[in-house]
Amino acid sequence: MIYYVYVIRSEKDNQQYIGLTEDLEKEVTLHNMGEYAETRTSRPWVLVQTKVFTSLVDAKGYSEFLKKNESI
């Protein structure tokens, strides 16, 4: 299985969101369609960073690291 940790940035207000998914293209599309309450009001979103993992544990760890340190 492949896991993606991604960072998207709002073109509206420059807010950023860090997430983890198995289907990157679908996930970014859903953010831009307003399917998630957390990101709905800041659309449109652009993908600014992606890192690929084969381990869910590693992907979760990296996602948490980014969220805690805001390292992009």
GICOR-V540032 format. One line per field, one symbol per residue. phi: phi as a letter, one per 20 degrees, with the letter a starting at -180 (. if undefined). burial: I if it has 16 or more other ideal C-beta (glycine too) atoms within 10 Angstrom, else O. Layout:
phi=???
burial=???
//
This chain:
phi=.dcddccdcfffcmfccdbcbecfgfffffffenfdgfdgedfedcfdbbcdcddfffffffgfgfffdlec
burial=OOIIIIIIIIOOOOOOIIIIIOOIOOIIOOIIOOOOOOIOOIOOIOOOOOOOIOOOOOIOOIIOOIOOOOOO
//
